[in-house]
Amino acid sequence: MAIDLYLKVLDSEPDNFEANWKCARAHRDYGEEARRQEQKGWKNICTEYGRSGMQYSEKTIELEPDRPEGHFFYGLSVGTYSDGVSILTAINEGLRTKAQKNLERAYSLEKTYDGYSPILVLGRYWAILPWPFRDRRKALGYYREYEKTGNLYHREEGPLFLAEVLIELDKKGNGAEARALLEKVAQSSINYFRKRAKELLKKIGD
């Protein structure tokens, strides 16, 4: 397990920048994968590993505040933690503003990081917040920016997230664009994305 390798390094080198941010990423990824696969007890896994991801991200930021890694994975780890405890609980714990601040910092430092991921993740941030914080138009703006980078189809999340917000905005013509996006995702080799795309296609209807 990757986490164990990074923890072993950190046992002897607690200030190792690479090991800290990669440990943050590994914890967040483990929680996210548990959620997608609906593993038994996945909410508890997301809570535990999302919290750890935040902790290693904070250490990363402490070591290199002007690098994007710590800020980016802090924001992602808050999302994973929120999947476990609920978004409202995370908001009540003050994590909404912390996630936004760190994601925007990653964006300002290096929006091209990890295939322009800070742009996509900021769009997702604004799309999934509950009312009154949610801003789907702002989310769409980030998704359109991400689309212009040419990376939209490099991962299933791109067209899926864009299609979701198009459906939610419910403007004339959005249905056709959303359908085209979802039909591509529905061909994914990953069951999680195929299933979600087919659910949204049913929502659009004929």
Contacts in CASP RR format, 6 or more apart in sequence:
PFRMAT RR
TARGET T0000
AUTHOR 0000-0000-0000
METHOD contacts of the structure
MODEL  1
MAIDLYLKVLDSEPDNFEANWKCARAHRDYGEEARRQEQKGWKNICTEYG
RSGMQYSEKTIELEPDRPEGHFFYGLSVGTYSDGVSILTAINEGLRTKAQ
KNLERAYSLEKTYDGYSPILVLGRYWAILPWPFRDRRKALGYYREYEKTG
NLYHREEGPLFLAEVLIELDKKGNGAEARALLEKVAQSSINYFRKRAKEL
LKKIGD
2 22 0 8 1.000
2 26 0 8 1.000
3 23 0 8 1.000
3 26 0 8 1.000
3 27 0 8 1.000
3 30 0 8 1.000
6 19 0 8 1.000
6 20 0 8 1.000
6 22 0 8 1.000
6 23 0 8 1.000
6 26 0 8 1.000
7 23 0 8 1.000
9 16 0 8 1.000
9 19 0 8 1.000
10 16 0 8 1.000
10 19 0 8 1.000
10 20 0 8 1.000
10 23 0 8 1.000
13 19 0 8 1.000
14 59 0 8 1.000
15 63 0 8 1.000
17 60 0 8 1.000
17 63 0 8 1.000
17 64 0 8 1.000
17 67 0 8 1.000
20 56 0 8 1.000
20 57 0 8 1.000
20 59 0 8 1.000
20 60 0 8 1.000
20 63 0 8 1.000
21 56 0 8 1.000
21 57 0 8 1.000
21 60 0 8 1.000
21 67 0 8 1.000
21 69 0 8 1.000
21 70 0 8 1.000
21 73 0 8 1.000
23 53 0 8 1.000
23 56 0 8 1.000
24 52 0 8 1.000
24 53 0 8 1.000
24 54 0 8 1.000
24 55 0 8 1.000
24 56 0 8 1.000
24 57 0 8 1.000
24 60 0 8 1.000
24 69 0 8 1.000
24 70 0 8 1.000
24 73 0 8 1.000
24 74 0 8 1.000
24 77 0 8 1.000
25 69 0 8 1.000
25 73 0 8 1.000
27 49 0 8 1.000
27 50 0 8 1.000
27 52 0 8 1.000
27 53 0 8 1.000
27 56 0 8 1.000
27 77 0 8 1.000
28 49 0 8 1.000
28 50 0 8 1.000
28 53 0 8 1.000
28 73 0 8 1.000
28 76 0 8 1.000
28 77 0 8 1.000
28 80 0 8 1.000
30 45 0 8 1.000
30 49 0 8 1.000
31 42 0 8 1.000
31 45 0 8 1.000
31 46 0 8 1.000
31 49 0 8 1.000
31 50 0 8 1.000
31 80 0 8 1.000
31 83 0 8 1.000
32 46 0 8 1.000
32 76 0 8 1.000
32 80 0 8 1.000
32 83 0 8 1.000
34 41 0 8 1.000
34 42 0 8 1.000
34 45 0 8 1.000
34 46 0 8 1.000
34 49 0 8 1.000
35 42 0 8 1.000
35 45 0 8 1.000
35 46 0 8 1.000
35 80 0 8 1.000
35 83 0 8 1.000
35 84 0 8 1.000
36 192 0 8 1.000
37 192 0 8 1.000
39 45 0 8 1.000
42 84 0 8 1.000
43 83 0 8 1.000
43 84 0 8 1.000
43 85 0 8 1.000
44 84 0 8 1.000
46 80 0 8 1.000
46 81 0 8 1.000
46 83 0 8 1.000
46 84 0 8 1.000
47 81 0 8 1.000
47 84 0 8 1.000
47 85 0 8 1.000
49 80 0 8 1.000
50 77 0 8 1.000
50 78 0 8 1.000
50 79 0 8 1.000
50 80 0 8 1.000
50 81 0 8 1.000
51 77 0 8 1.000
51 81 0 8 1.000
52 77 0 8 1.000
53 73 0 8 1.000
53 74 0 8 1.000
53 77 0 8 1.000
53 80 0 8 1.000
54 74 0 8 1.000
54 75 0 8 1.000
54 77 0 8 1.000
54 78 0 8 1.000
54 81 0 8 1.000
56 73 0 8 1.000
57 70 0 8 1.000
57 71 0 8 1.000
57 73 0 8 1.000
57 74 0 8 1.000
57 75 0 8 1.000
57 77 0 8 1.000
57 102 0 8 1.000
58 70 0 8 1.000
58 74 0 8 1.000
60 67 0 8 1.000
60 69 0 8 1.000
60 70 0 8 1.000
60 73 0 8 1.000
61 70 0 8 1.000
61 71 0 8 1.000
61 74 0 8 1.000
61 102 0 8 1.000
64 70 0 8 1.000
66 109 0 8 1.000
67 109 0 8 1.000
68 105 0 8 1.000
68 106 0 8 1.000
68 109 0 8 1.000
68 110 0 8 1.000
68 113 0 8 1.000
68 118 0 8 1.000
69 113 0 8 1.000
70 102 0 8 1.000
70 106 0 8 1.000
71 102 0 8 1.000
71 103 0 8 1.000
71 105 0 8 1.000
71 106 0 8 1.000
71 109 0 8 1.000
72 102 0 8 1.000
72 103 0 8 1.000
72 106 0 8 1.000
72 113 0 8 1.000
72 114 0 8 1.000
72 117 0 8 1.000
72 118 0 8 1.000
72 121 0 8 1.000
74 98 0 8 1.000
74 99 0 8 1.000
74 102 0 8 1.000
75 98 0 8 1.000
75 99 0 8 1.000
75 102 0 8 1.000
75 103 0 8 1.000
75 106 0 8 1.000
75 121 0 8 1.000
75 125 0 8 1.000
76 121 0 8 1.000
78 90 0 8 1.000
78 95 0 8 1.000
78 98 0 8 1.000
78 99 0 8 1.000
78 102 0 8 1.000
79 90 0 8 1.000
79 99 0 8 1.000
81 90 0 8 1.000
81 95 0 8 1.000
82 89 0 8 1.000
82 90 0 8 1.000
82 95 0 8 1.000
87 128 0 8 1.000
87 129 0 8 1.000
87 130 0 8 1.000
88 130 0 8 1.000
90 96 0 8 1.000
91 130 0 8 1.000
91 133 0 8 1.000
96 129 0 8 1.000
96 133 0 8 1.000
99 125 0 8 1.000
100 125 0 8 1.000
103 118 0 8 1.000
103 121 0 8 1.000
103 122 0 8 1.000
103 125 0 8 1.000
104 122 0 8 1.000
106 113 0 8 1.000
106 118 0 8 1.000
107 118 0 8 1.000
107 119 0 8 1.000
107 122 0 8 1.000
110 118 0 8 1.000
111 118 0 8 1.000
111 119 0 8 1.000
115 149 0 8 1.000
115 151 0 8 1.000
115 154 0 8 1.000
116 146 0 8 1.000
116 149 0 8 1.000
116 151 0 8 1.000
119 142 0 8 1.000
119 145 0 8 1.000
119 146 0 8 1.000
119 149 0 8 1.000
120 142 0 8 1.000
120 143 0 8 1.000
120 146 0 8 1.000
120 151 0 8 1.000
120 157 0 8 1.000
120 158 0 8 1.000
120 161 0 8 1.000
122 142 0 8 1.000
123 138 0 8 1.000
123 139 0 8 1.000
123 141 0 8 1.000
123 142 0 8 1.000
123 143 0 8 1.000
123 146 0 8 1.000
123 161 0 8 1.000
124 139 0 8 1.000
124 157 0 8 1.000
124 161 0 8 1.000
125 139 0 8 1.000
126 134 0 8 1.000
126 135 0 8 1.000
126 136 0 8 1.000
126 138 0 8 1.000
126 139 0 8 1.000
126 142 0 8 1.000
127 134 0 8 1.000
127 136 0 8 1.000
127 139 0 8 1.000
127 161 0 8 1.000
127 164 0 8 1.000
127 165 0 8 1.000
127 168 0 8 1.000
128 134 0 8 1.000
129 135 0 8 1.000
136 165 0 8 1.000
136 168 0 8 1.000
136 169 0 8 1.000
137 169 0 8 1.000
139 165 0 8 1.000
140 162 0 8 1.000
140 165 0 8 1.000
140 166 0 8 1.000
140 169 0 8 1.000
143 158 0 8 1.000
143 161 0 8 1.000
143 162 0 8 1.000
143 165 0 8 1.000
146 152 0 8 1.000
146 158 0 8 1.000
147 162 0 8 1.000
152 158 0 8 1.000
152 159 0 8 1.000
152 162 0 8 1.000
153 159 0 8 1.000
153 184 0 8 1.000
156 185 0 8 1.000
156 188 0 8 1.000
156 190 0 8 1.000
156 193 0 8 1.000
159 181 0 8 1.000
159 182 0 8 1.000
159 184 0 8 1.000
159 185 0 8 1.000
160 181 0 8 1.000
160 182 0 8 1.000
160 185 0 8 1.000
160 193 0 8 1.000
160 196 0 8 1.000
160 197 0 8 1.000
160 200 0 8 1.000
162 178 0 8 1.000
162 181 0 8 1.000
163 177 0 8 1.000
163 178 0 8 1.000
163 179 0 8 1.000
163 181 0 8 1.000
163 182 0 8 1.000
163 185 0 8 1.000
163 197 0 8 1.000
163 200 0 8 1.000
164 200 0 8 1.000
166 174 0 8 1.000
166 175 0 8 1.000
166 177 0 8 1.000
166 178 0 8 1.000
166 181 0 8 1.000
167 174 0 8 1.000
167 175 0 8 1.000
167 178 0 8 1.000
167 200 0 8 1.000
167 203 0 8 1.000
167 204 0 8 1.000
175 204 0 8 1.000
178 200 0 8 1.000
178 204 0 8 1.000
179 201 0 8 1.000
179 204 0 8 1.000
182 197 0 8 1.000
182 198 0 8 1.000
182 200 0 8 1.000
182 201 0 8 1.000
182 204 0 8 1.000
183 197 0 8 1.000
183 201 0 8 1.000
185 193 0 8 1.000
185 194 0 8 1.000
185 196 0 8 1.000
185 197 0 8 1.000
186 194 0 8 1.000
186 197 0 8 1.000
186 198 0 8 1.000
186 201 0 8 1.000
187 194 0 8 1.000
188 194 0 8 1.000
188 197 0 8 1.000
END
